[in-house]
Amino acid sequence: MTQALHDWRGAWTVHERAAQDAFTAAFPALDESDPRCRCYGPTLRWDEPGEGEGKVCLDDHGRATLEFERVPRAAVGAAMTETWGSGWFDEGDAGFAKAEPGRYFYDDETNYSEFEFDVLDDGTVTFGISYVKIEDIVVMLDALERGLAALRPA
């Protein structure tokens, strides 16, 4: 039994590292950090003036959480529309890029994931996407990286 548990723990560590590698491949600004977040899994953080800051973590159930603050609305709008479409959060057909300031929330009862977006008056969005599949966070991070890249000066 001890060997089986040791093997499982080793496999889980490989799984965590692979998730972190996927996150950083999609969003290169992420760096490993301490302390770990409240989900107790590996935590990656980023802070880029003019682009925002935040973290991505993996919980002990293999679900990913992304919490970003003050990210330009255009980048969030492009990423959300590409990843999940628009209108799911009552933000309007034009998506978050054109959403009115306010709080938008969606709780998916089928898989317990949570999505919360605060569209701010200053043209940024603070948002959290919690308890979703690693693949979903990687797709969102990749789309967000491309959205931010489109806003960077040439």
N, C-alpha and C positions, 0 to 999 in steps of 0.2 A: 504494500500500500504506500509506503514512504517513497519508493522509487516512482510510482505512478503519479503521486502528487508533485514530486520534484520535476518530472517530465512535463506535467501540465503547466507548472509555473514557468519553466523554461520556454515552452511554446507561447504562453501568454506574453512574456517579455518580448519575444520576437514579434508578436502581433502588435504590441504597443509601439515598438521601434518602427515597424513598417507603416503604421498609421502616421507617426510623426514625419517620416520621410515623405509620405504622400502629401501631408499638409504643407511642408516646406517646399516641395517641388511645385505645388500650385501657387503658393504665396511666399516667395523667397525672403520677405522681410521678417518672418517669424523666427524667433530664437528660443532655445530652451531656457527656462527660468525657474527660479525658486522664489517664493514658496509655491508649492503646488496649489491649485485652486480647490474649491470645496468638494469637487468630485474625487479628489485624492489621486487622480491619475497624472500622467505626464502633462505638463503645461508649457505651451509655447506662447510668447508674447511679442508684440511689436509696438513701436511708437515712431511715427514719421510725421514731422511737422507739416501741416497743411493737408495731410492725408488721413490722420486719425491715429488711434491706438486701440489696443485690445489684446484678447487672448483666445486661444483655441485649446481645448483640453479633451481628454478621453477619460470616461469614467470606468469603473470596474465591471460594467456590464457591456463594454465595447461600444458605447454610444458616444458621439461627439457633441461638444457644445462650443459655440462661437459667440463671443461677446465683444463687440467693437463699438467704439465711441467716436463721435464727431467725424464721420466719414462723409466726404462730399456726396450730396444727394444724387448727382448725375451718375456717379460710379455705382452707388447702391441700386439706383433705379435700373441701370443697364444690367447689373448682375442678377437682380431678382427677376426681371422680366425674362432674361435668358434661361435662368435656372427653373423658376416655378411659374412663369407667366405673370399676368397681371389680373387684378380684381379679386384675388383670394382674400384679401385683407380689408376690403372696402376702401382701398386707396384710389380707386378709379381706373378706368380703362387705360390711361396713360402710364400707370404704374407709379412707383415711388419717386421717379424723377420729377413728376408733376404733382405729387400728392400735397394736399394742404397740411400745414403744421398740425400736429396732434399725435395721439397714440393709436397704434394699430396693433391688433392682437389676434392670433389664431392658435387654437389648441386642438391638435389632431388626436381625437379620442381613439383612433385605430392603432396608433403606435406610441401614444403619450408624448409626442414631440410638441414643443412650444415655440412659437414665433412671436416676438414682440419688437415693434419698431416705433421709435419716437422721432418723428420728423420735426426738426427744430427750425425756428425762425431764421437762423443764421445760414441756412442752406446746407446743413449737415444732417446726418441721421445717426442716432445711437440705437443699436439693435442687438438682439440676442436670438440665436437659433439654438435650441437646446434639445438634447436627447434624440439626435437623428443618426442615421447610418453614416459611417465614415465616408462612404462614397458621395453622399449628399453634401457634406461639408467640403470635400475636395472639389467638387464641381462648383460650389458657390465661391470658394476661395479663388479658383482659377478665373471665374468670370469677374470677380471683384478685382483681381490683379489686372486683368485686361481693361476693366473700366477705369481704374486709377491710372494706368499707363496712358490711356487716351487723353487724360487731363494734364499730364506732365508736359512741361515745355520741351520742345524738340531740341 
